Amino acid sequence: MPRLIITTPNAPSSPLFSQGVRAGSQVFVSGTTGMDPSTGAMAGDTIQEQTRQALTNCEAILEAAGATLDDVVEVGILLTDPADFAGMNEEYARWFPTDPPTRYAAKLGAEIPGLLVSIRMTAYLG
């Protein structure tokens, strides 16, 4: 099955990984931070601001692949500080108000200055 590399200027990018990959009917979105792609800086200092931007970035990658948040079946969340879990959930719930996808969350083991959250997704286009 061929894979299609997904790129968009509407989300942060890196030469080290693809923003997304579509393989058949699945779309895999790389771990995406709260970085604003127009400025190259984190979208804010709060977990809510960075969660909102990370989800906006994921949504842009999904859109470039022909998917939407309604197609998401799994979300993975990495937090630098587990104390931010409630604040992240507060923003996350706005994006998936009903029938949310499966999800896992864990503590990010690396210290990256200014980074509070990274979110990855898998979508299914059946």
C-alpha positions, 0 to 999 in steps of 0.5 A, a space after each residue: 500500500 503506497 503512503 502519501 506524505 501530507 504537508 501544509 504551511 498551516 502547521 509547524 514542520 520539520 525536516 526530521 518527520 512528516 507532518 502526516 502520512 496517509 496510508 490507505 484509509 488511515 491518516 497519521 498525524 505526527 506529534 504536534 505542539 502549540 507552536 504558531 506556524 505563522 510566528 514560529 513561537 509557542 501560541 501562549 504560556 498556558 496549557 489551554 492556549 497551547 492545547 488550542 493551537 496544537 489541535 488547530 495544527 492537527 486539524 490543518 494537517 487532517 484537512 490537508 489529508 482530506 480528513 476532519 476531526 470527525 474522522 479521528 479515532 485515536 488521540 495521543 497527548 504528551 504533557 510536560 507537567 501532569 499538573 496541566 492535565 485538567 487545563 488540557 482537558 478543559 480545552 480538549 473537551 471543546 474540540 470533541 464535545 460528543 463521541 470523542 475518539 479513544 485517547 491516551 495521555 502521558 508525561 513527556 520525558 524530555 524538557 523542551 523550553 516553553 513546550 507544555 503539550 504535544 498531540 498526535 492523532 490517527 484518523 480513519 477515512 472508511 
